[in-house]
């Protein structure tokens, strides 16, 4: 028996447990014709592991502890398998992040079988992406990297959004720039909205920062010339509420798209 293993027998089943994981053997007795001695054989039954399970566990780990906690070792411990067994299904952590990003896209699909006007496509894309970032804050960082975000699923969604902008321009490159501008704006607002969770620096105090203090009429220092008119104005949604800032920013972008396309 390999050092470090322990053996436990119950009936016709024997379990060999290693420090990391266990293999279960089904013991079967074969009886030899003519009354000869029985032959006992063992069949190894390793834990079943599928790529989908690895990706799903990676998403769960990132949701629970942040993307910084994601490692192949931590993931293997979570699944109860050896680290090297993961590499039979996922090449490395980089490939895992790409697969996780694609899986998130599969869970929050664009309505690819519809063909609404370009402005409606923008609204749908913004709503779906915003929900993704609220449910999975770590994906903001993953989507910020082209190699982690531009998989097959993402490119298909991009194509759907670009098709709408074809109403404004015949230049596919310009239409793609418009679509990416929308995505980048959503990512930027989402990053500000989930930054505390990503940085894991939540505070019990309502310290919203310099702009909010200025709007409350309690600036920590004399405000710059052009911002003095905001002092004591109150926390207007367009200046402090993330979703309102998101929607108004999209409106400004779309107005620019129209002007450019006209």
C-alpha positions in Angstrom: 0.0 0.0 0.0 1.3 3.5 -0.9 2.6 5.4 2.2 0.1 7.9 3.5 -3.0 5.9 2.4 -5.5 4.4 4.9 -7.7 1.4 4.1 -11.3 1.0 5.2 -13.4 -2.1 4.3 -17.2 -2.4 4.4 -18.8 -5.5 3.0 -17.6 -5.9 -0.6 -16.4 -2.3 -0.9 -13.0 -1.0 0.0 -12.1 2.7 0.1 -8.5 3.9 -0.2 -8.2 7.5 1.1 -5.3 9.8 0.3 -4.7 13.1 2.0 -6.4 15.0 -0.9 -9.0 12.8 -2.3 -10.4 9.2 -2.2 -10.7 6.5 -4.8 -13.3 3.9 -4.3 -12.9 0.4 -5.5 -15.7 -2.0 -6.1 -14.5 -5.5 -5.2 -16.0 -8.3 -7.2 -15.5 -12.0 -6.6 -15.3 -14.3 -9.6 -15.9 -17.9 -8.9 -13.9 -20.4 -11.0 -15.9 -23.3 -12.5 -15.1 -26.6 -10.9 -14.9 -25.3 -7.3 -11.5 -23.6 -7.6 -10.6 -20.7 -5.4 -12.4 -17.4 -6.0 -10.6 -14.6 -7.8 -11.0 -11.2 -6.3 -10.6 -8.2 -8.7 -10.8 -4.4 -8.0 -12.2 -1.8 -10.3 -11.1 1.8 -9.8 -13.9 4.4 -9.7 -12.3 7.9 -9.7 -14.5 11.0 -9.0 -16.1 12.2 -12.2 -15.0 15.6 -13.2 -16.3 17.6 -16.1 -15.2 20.9 -17.6 -18.5 22.5 -16.9 -18.2 21.6 -13.2 -14.8 23.3 -13.1 -16.0 26.5 -14.7 -19.1 26.7 -12.5 -17.0 26.2 -9.4 -14.7 28.9 -10.6 -17.6 31.3 -10.9 -18.9 30.4 -7.5 -15.4 30.9 -6.0 -15.0 34.3 -7.7 -18.5 35.4 -6.6 -17.8 34.4 -3.0 -14.3 35.6 -2.5 -13.3 37.8 -5.5 -11.2 37.0 -8.5 -8.0 37.5 -6.5 -8.9 34.3 -4.6 -9.1 32.2 -7.8 -6.4 29.7 -8.3 -6.2 26.2 -9.6 -5.2 24.9 -6.1 -8.1 26.7 -4.4 -10.5 25.4 -7.1 -9.2 21.8 -6.8 -9.8 22.0 -3.0 -13.3 23.3 -3.5 -14.1 20.4 -5.9 -12.3 17.8 -3.7 -9.9 16.7 -6.4 -6.2 16.9 -7.0 -4.9 20.1 -8.7 -3.4 18.2 -11.6 -6.7 16.7 -12.5 -8.0 20.1 -13.4 -5.4 20.5 -16.2 -7.0 17.6 -18.1 -10.0 19.9 -18.7 -8.6 23.4 -18.5 -5.1 24.4 -19.8 -4.3 27.0 -17.1 -5.9 29.8 -15.1 -6.0 32.1 -18.1 -8.0 29.5 -20.1 -10.3 29.1 -17.0 -11.0 32.9 -16.9 -11.9 32.8 -20.6 -14.2 29.9 -20.0 -15.8 31.6 -17.0 -16.4 34.8 -19.0 -18.0 32.8 -21.8 -20.2 31.0 -19.3 -21.4 34.3 -17.8 -22.3 35.4 -21.3 -24.2 32.2 -21.9 -26.2 32.8 -18.7 -27.1 36.4 -19.7 -27.7 36.1 -23.5 -28.6 39.0 -25.8 -31.9 38.3 -27.7 -30.0 37.3 -30.9 -33.1 36.1 -32.6 -34.6 39.6 -32.6 -33.9 42.6 -34.8 -35.1 45.8 -32.9 -34.0 49.3 -33.9 -30.5 50.4 -32.9 -31.6 52.5 -29.9 -33.6 49.5 -28.5 -30.6 47.3 -28.9 -28.5 49.7 -26.9 -31.1 49.7 -24.1 -31.3 45.9 -24.0 -27.5 45.6 -24.0 -27.1 48.1 -21.2 -29.8 46.4 -19.0 -28.3 42.9 -19.5 -24.7 44.0 -18.9 -25.6 46.0 -15.9 -27.3 43.0 -14.4 -24.2 40.9 -15.1 -22.0 43.3 -13.2 -24.3 43.5 -10.2 -24.5 39.8 -9.9 -20.9 39.0 -10.7 -18.8 42.1 -9.8 -15.5 40.3 -10.6 -16.5 40.0 -14.3 -15.9 43.8 -14.7 -12.2 43.1 -14.3 -12.3 40.0 -16.6 -14.2 41.9 -19.3 -11.7 44.7 -19.1 -9.1 42.3 -20.7 -9.7 41.6 -24.4 -8.2 38.2 -24.2 -10.6 37.2 -21.4 -13.7 38.9 -22.8 -13.7 38.5 -26.6 -14.7 34.9 -26.8 -17.2 33.4 -29.2 -20.2 34.4 -27.1 -19.0 38.0 -26.7 -18.3 38.4 -30.4 -21.8 37.1 -31.2 -23.3 39.7 -28.9 -21.1 42.4 -30.3 -22.2 41.5 -33.8 -25.8 41.8 -32.8 -25.2 45.3 -31.4 -23.1 46.4 -34.4 -25.9 45.3 -36.7 -28.2 47.9 -35.1 -25.7 50.7 -35.6 -25.6 49.9 -39.3 -28.7 52.1 -39.3 -26.5 55.0 -38.6 -23.4 54.2 -40.6 -22.4 52.0 -43.4 -18.8 51.8 -42.0 -18.6 48.6 -40.0 -15.6 49.9 -38.1 -17.4 53.0 -37.0 -20.5 50.9 -36.0 -18.1 48.6 -34.0 -16.6 51.7 -32.3 -20.1 52.8 -31.3 -20.9 49.4 -29.8 -17.6 49.3 -27.9 -18.2 52.8 -26.6 -21.5 51.7 -25.0 -19.8 48.6 -23.5 -16.9 50.7 -22.1 -19.3 53.2 -20.6 -21.3 50.5 -18.8 -18.1 48.9 -17.5 -16.8 52.2 -16.2 -20.0 53.0 -14.2 -20.2 49.4 -13.0 -16.6 49.5 -11.8 -17.3 52.6 -9.7 -20.5 50.9 -8.3 -18.9 47.6 -7.3 -15.4 49.0 -6.3 -15.9 48.5 -2.6 -16.7 44.9 -3.1 -13.8 44.3 -5.5 -11.4 46.0 -3.1 -13.0 44.5 0.0 -12.9 47.8 1.8 -16.4 48.4 3.0 -16.9 51.0 5.7 -19.6 51.4 8.4 -19.6 55.1 7.8 -21.5 57.0 5.1 -18.3 58.5 3.6 -19.3 58.9 0.0 -16.3 61.1 -1.0 -15.5 64.6 -2.0 -18.2 65.2 -4.6 -21.0 64.0 -2.3 -19.6 66.1 0.6 -19.6 69.1 -1.8 -23.3 68.4 -2.8 -24.2 68.1 0.9 -22.6 71.5 1.6 -19.8 70.1 3.7 -16.7 70.2 1.5 -13.5 69.2 3.2 -11.7 72.0 1.3 -12.7 75.1 -0.8 -14.2 73.7 -4.0 -12.7 74.6 -7.4 -14.2 77.6 -9.2 -16.5 75.8 -11.6 -17.8 73.4 -8.9 -18.7 76.1 -6.4 -22.3 76.2 -7.7 -22.8 72.6 -6.7 -22.1 73.3 -3.0 -25.2 72.4 -0.9 -27.2 71.5 -4.0 -28.1 68.0 -2.7 -27.3 64.6 -4.0 -28.9 64.7 -7.4 -29.3 61.3 -8.9 -27.5 62.2 -12.1 -24.4 63.0 -10.0 -24.5 60.3 -7.3 -26.8 57.4 -8.3 -24.9 54.8 -10.4 -27.8 53.7 -12.5 -29.0 57.2 -13.2 -25.5 58.2 -14.3 -25.4 55.1 -16.5 -28.6 55.9 -18.3 -27.8 59.6 -18.8 -24.4 58.7 -20.0 -25.9 56.4 -22.6 -28.3 59.1 -23.7 -25.3 61.5 -24.2 -23.5 58.8 -26.2 -26.6 58.0 -28.4 -27.1 61.7 -29.1 -23.5 61.8 -30.3 -24.0 58.7 -32.4 -27.0 60.4 -34.1 -25.1 63.6 -34.8 -22.2 61.6 -36.2 -24.4 59.4 -38.4 -26.5 62.4 -39.6 
